[in-house]
């Protein structure tokens, strides 16, 4: 299992951390800052799911006209991790 840390841009969350297992499945997803209830729910929903599938689902989601969101930033973090 490998751990990742990502600093999101233009959103309320200040940090995203998660682990990917050998099959590139998400574990221990945590957001620092942002909307606690919604971001905790995202972590629960994505536990054990494919990072590629999650990135595809979340990509392009917007919040409050920012052109991005915590979910969209998570998709960027997952894509970066998958490219390593």
QUIKALIN-V724973 format. One record per pair of residues at least 12 apart in sequence whose C-alpha atoms are under 10 Angstrom apart, sorted by the first residue. I is the first residue (numbers start at 1). J is the second residue. D is the distance in whole Angstrom. If there is no record, write none. Layout:
i;j;d
I;J;D
I;J;D
This chain:
i;j;d
1;19;6
1;20;6
1;21;4
1;22;6
1;23;9
1;24;9
1;25;9
1;26;10
1;27;9
2;18;8
2;19;5
2;20;5
2;21;6
2;22;8
2;24;9
2;27;10
2;81;9
3;17;7
3;18;6
3;19;4
3;20;7
3;21;9
3;26;10
3;27;9
3;28;9
3;29;10
3;81;9
4;16;8
4;17;6
4;18;5
4;19;6
4;20;8
4;29;10
4;77;8
4;78;9
4;80;10
4;81;7
5;17;4
5;18;7
5;19;9
5;29;10
5;30;10
5;31;10
5;77;8
5;81;9
6;18;9
6;31;10
6;73;9
6;74;8
6;76;9
6;77;6
6;78;9
6;80;9
6;81;9
7;31;10
7;32;10
7;73;9
7;74;10
7;77;8
8;31;10
8;68;10
8;69;9
8;70;7
8;71;10
8;72;9
8;73;6
8;74;8
8;76;9
8;77;8
9;68;8
9;69;9
9;70;9
9;73;7
10;66;7
10;67;9
10;68;7
10;69;8
10;70;9
10;73;9
11;33;9
11;34;8
11;62;10
11;63;8
11;64;10
11;66;8
11;67;10
11;68;7
11;69;6
11;70;6
11;71;10
11;72;10
11;73;8
12;31;10
12;32;9
12;33;6
12;34;5
12;35;8
12;69;8
12;70;7
13;31;6
13;32;6
13;33;4
13;34;4
13;35;8
13;36;9
13;39;9
13;69;9
13;70;7
13;73;9
14;31;7
14;32;6
14;33;6
14;34;7
14;70;9
15;30;8
15;31;6
15;32;5
15;33;7
15;34;9
15;70;10
15;73;10
15;74;10
16;29;7
16;30;6
16;31;5
16;32;6
16;33;9
16;70;9
16;73;9
16;74;7
16;77;8
17;29;6
17;30;5
17;31;7
17;32;8
17;74;9
17;77;9
18;30;6
18;31;9
18;43;9
18;47;10
18;74;10
18;77;9
18;78;9
18;81;10
19;47;10
19;51;10
19;78;10
19;81;10
20;48;9
20;49;10
20;50;9
20;51;8
20;78;9
20;81;8
20;82;9
21;48;9
21;50;10
21;51;10
23;48;10
23;49;10
23;50;8
23;51;9
24;48;9
24;49;8
24;50;6
24;51;6
24;52;8
24;78;10
24;81;9
24;82;8
25;46;9
25;47;8
25;48;5
25;49;5
25;50;4
25;51;5
25;52;8
25;53;9
25;54;9
26;43;9
26;46;7
26;47;6
26;48;5
26;49;6
26;50;6
26;51;6
26;52;10
26;54;9
26;78;9
27;43;8
27;44;9
27;46;8
27;47;5
27;48;6
27;49;8
27;50;10
27;51;10
28;43;7
28;44;9
28;46;9
28;47;7
28;48;9
29;42;8
29;43;5
29;44;8
29;45;10
29;46;8
29;47;7
29;48;10
29;74;10
30;42;9
30;43;6
30;44;10
31;43;8
31;70;9
31;74;9
33;70;10
34;69;10
34;70;8
35;70;9
38;70;10
38;71;10
39;70;8
39;71;8
42;70;10
42;71;8
50;78;10
51;74;10
51;75;8
51;77;10
51;78;6
51;79;8
51;81;9
51;82;8
52;75;9
52;78;7
52;79;7
52;82;8
53;75;10
53;78;10
54;71;9
54;74;9
54;75;7
54;78;8
54;79;10
55;71;9
55;72;8
55;73;9
55;74;7
55;75;4
55;76;7
55;77;8
55;78;6
55;79;7
55;82;10
56;72;10
56;75;7
56;76;10
56;78;10
56;79;9
57;71;9
57;72;9
57;75;8
58;70;9
58;71;6
58;72;5
58;73;9
58;74;8
58;75;6
58;76;9
59;71;7
59;72;5
59;73;8
59;74;8
59;75;5
59;76;8
59;79;10
60;72;6
60;73;9
60;75;9
60;76;10
61;73;9
61;75;9
